[in-house]
Amino acid sequence: MNTNPSYNRNGANMKKQILRRLFLAVPSIALIFTIVLGMVGAGGVGFELNVAMRLFRYQEVSAIIIVIIFTVACIDKTSSEIRSGII
């Protein structure tokens, strides 16, 4: 067992950085999972997308996909800016 104080601090810093990165990646991952769950019948945005596709409402499908892409891009951009400020 290494009792060197600098070793313990570096290990603690690494754990903090990993937790921060995971915490900031969660919103975009959660959004993607909700879309996938909606596609398989759990409701939400994916459900609306699935219904629009089944009814051949292609303008609505396009709008939903654009909103999804825009939302994911905004969440990724925001979390990367927060990440660069924290880490």
Backbone torsions as a table, in degrees:
resi	resn	phi	psi	omega
1	MET	NA	131.2	-178.7
2	ASN	-92.1	122.3	-179.6
3	THR	-104.4	13.2	178.6
4	ASN	-65.4	123.3	-177.3
5	PRO	-60.7	-36.0	-179.7
6	SER	-67.8	-33.5	176.9
7	TYR	-62.9	-44.8	-179.3
8	ASN	-66.4	-39.2	179.0
9	ARG	-65.5	-43.3	180.0
10	ASN	-64.3	-38.7	177.4
11	GLY	-65.1	-40.1	178.3
12	ALA	-67.0	-40.2	178.0
13	ASN	-63.4	-40.3	179.8
14	MET	-64.6	-41.1	177.9
15	LYS	-62.4	-41.6	178.8
16	LYS	-63.2	-42.0	-179.9
17	GLN	-65.1	-41.4	179.2
18	ILE	-63.7	-45.1	179.6
19	LEU	-63.8	-39.1	178.0
20	ARG	-63.7	-44.0	-179.6
21	ARG	-63.7	-42.1	178.6
22	LEU	-65.6	-42.5	-179.0
23	PHE	-61.6	-39.1	-178.4
24	LEU	-80.3	-18.1	177.8
25	ALA	-86.7	-17.0	-175.2
26	VAL	-60.8	-43.1	-177.0
27	PRO	-58.7	-44.2	-178.7
28	SER	-70.9	-36.6	177.3
29	ILE	-65.5	-42.1	179.7
30	ALA	-62.3	-40.7	178.5
31	LEU	-62.4	-44.4	179.5
32	ILE	-63.0	-42.9	178.5
33	PHE	-63.2	-38.4	179.3
34	THR	-66.5	-35.2	177.6
35	ILE	-66.3	-44.5	179.7
36	VAL	-64.6	-43.2	178.6
37	LEU	-63.2	-37.3	176.9
38	GLY	-64.4	-34.6	178.9
39	MET	-65.2	-30.7	-178.7
40	VAL	-95.6	7.4	171.0
41	GLY	113.4	11.1	-178.4
42	ALA	-91.6	0.2	178.8
43	GLY	95.1	-173.4	176.7
44	GLY	84.3	-157.9	-175.9
45	VAL	-63.2	-40.8	179.2
46	GLY	-61.9	-36.4	178.1
47	PHE	-64.4	-45.2	178.3
48	GLU	-61.5	-40.2	177.7
49	LEU	-63.3	-43.5	179.8
50	ASN	-63.5	-43.7	179.2
51	VAL	-63.3	-44.4	-180.0
52	ALA	-62.8	-37.6	178.8
53	MET	-68.3	-40.5	-179.6
54	ARG	-67.0	-30.1	-179.9
55	LEU	-91.4	6.0	178.7
56	PHE	58.1	36.6	175.9
57	ARG	-94.1	80.3	-171.3
58	TYR	-69.5	-29.4	175.6
59	GLN	-66.2	-40.2	178.3
60	GLU	-67.6	-41.0	177.3
61	VAL	-59.5	-46.0	179.6
62	SER	-61.5	-43.0	179.6
63	ALA	-63.3	-42.9	-180.0
64	ILE	-64.3	-43.2	180.0
65	ILE	-64.8	-40.6	178.2
66	ILE	-63.4	-42.1	178.4
67	VAL	-63.9	-41.2	178.7
68	ILE	-62.3	-48.0	-179.4
69	ILE	-61.8	-44.4	179.8
70	PHE	-62.5	-43.9	-179.1
71	THR	-64.1	-45.6	179.1
72	VAL	-63.2	-41.5	179.1
73	ALA	-63.3	-42.2	178.8
74	CYS	-64.2	-44.0	179.2
75	ILE	-63.6	-43.6	179.0
76	ASP	-63.6	-43.1	180.0
77	LYS	-64.0	-45.9	-179.9
78	THR	-63.2	-46.4	-178.6
79	SER	-67.5	-32.8	178.0
80	SER	-70.2	-36.1	176.2
81	GLU	-67.8	-40.3	176.8
82	ILE	-64.6	-43.5	179.5
83	ARG	-59.8	-43.4	-179.1
84	SER	-67.3	-28.8	177.7
85	GLY	-78.8	-29.7	-177.1
86	ILE	-88.8	-43.5	-172.3
87	ILE	-88.6	NA	NA
